[in-house]
Amino acid sequence: MKSTKSQLILLLAIVGACVALYAGWHIYQRQVAQEQKRNFFAAPASSAPGAPDAFHNAPPPPQP
């Protein structure tokens, strides 16, 4: 009886440790994703090399 009880406590302790690790990892990944989203939307549109300039229209083509 005592052996079964200690095995159950050990199993619950391992499961609890895994849950704590998963929760910490999930919170960390959520913060990293939010930071990347803020950085992506805070950067100017023309910061990427070779990207077209989306905010300044090209002059219209010559009219016939």
Long-range contacts (C-beta under 8 A, 24 or more apart in sequence): none
